[in-house]
């Protein structure tokens, strides 16, 4: 038996603090509590899965981290060189 959980991320800032507002007549609306933007679609599934996997495993390049931090301010990806340097003190 598999456990399936869907997590939405904001397409603007990358935050996971998303409220889904459902309506009887329209598509659901996604509202980000962090940046205040309401959108019809959250972050694309493939992008969200890649980011979540990278954050969980630590398997991402410095270039990817810089790109994600530039596009999504609230992901909180830190430079691994900084982290490893701090741990080696």
C-alpha positions in Angstrom: 0.0 0.0 0.0 1.4 3.4 -1.0 0.8 6.6 0.7 0.1 9.4 -1.7 0.3 13.0 -0.6 0.0 16.1 -2.9 1.8 19.3 -1.9 1.3 22.4 -3.8 3.9 25.1 -4.2 3.3 28.7 -5.2 4.3 29.4 -8.8 5.5 32.9 -7.9 7.5 32.4 -4.7 7.9 28.6 -4.2 6.2 28.6 -0.8 4.3 25.5 0.4 1.8 27.7 2.3 -1.0 27.3 -0.2 -4.8 27.5 0.5 -7.0 25.8 -2.1 -10.3 27.7 -2.5 -12.9 25.4 -4.1 -16.0 26.7 -5.8 -19.1 24.9 -7.1 -19.0 26.7 -10.4 -15.3 27.3 -11.2 -11.9 25.6 -11.0 -10.2 25.7 -7.7 -8.2 28.9 -6.9 -4.8 28.6 -5.2 -3.9 31.4 -2.8 -0.4 31.8 -1.4 -0.3 32.9 2.3 3.3 34.0 2.0 3.2 36.3 -1.0 -0.5 36.9 -1.2 -0.9 35.9 -4.9 -4.0 34.0 -6.1 -3.5 31.8 -9.1 -5.4 29.3 -11.2 -2.5 26.8 -11.3 0.2 26.2 -8.7 3.8 25.3 -9.6 4.1 22.7 -12.4 4.2 19.2 -11.0 7.5 18.2 -12.7 9.2 21.3 -11.3 7.8 20.9 -7.9 8.8 17.2 -7.8 12.4 18.0 -8.9 12.7 20.7 -6.3 11.2 18.6 -3.5 13.4 15.7 -4.4 16.5 17.9 -4.5 15.8 19.5 -1.2 15.1 16.1 0.4 18.2 14.3 -0.9 20.6 17.3 -1.3 21.2 16.2 -4.9 21.4 19.5 -6.8 24.0 21.6 -8.4 25.1 25.1 -7.3 23.7 26.4 -10.6 20.3 24.8 -10.0 20.2 26.2 -6.5 21.0 29.7 -7.8 18.4 29.5 -10.5 15.7 28.3 -8.1 16.5 30.9 -5.5 16.3 33.6 -8.3 12.9 32.4 -9.5 11.3 31.4 -6.1 12.3 33.6 -3.2 10.8 31.4 -0.5 12.3 28.0 -1.2 15.1 28.6 1.3 17.8 26.7 -0.6 21.2 27.4 0.9 24.5 27.1 -0.8 26.0 23.7 0.1 29.6 25.2 0.2 28.4 27.6 2.9 26.8 24.7 4.9 29.8 22.4 4.6 32.2 25.3 5.5 30.1 26.0 8.6 30.2 22.3 9.6 33.9 22.0 9.2 34.7 24.7 11.7 
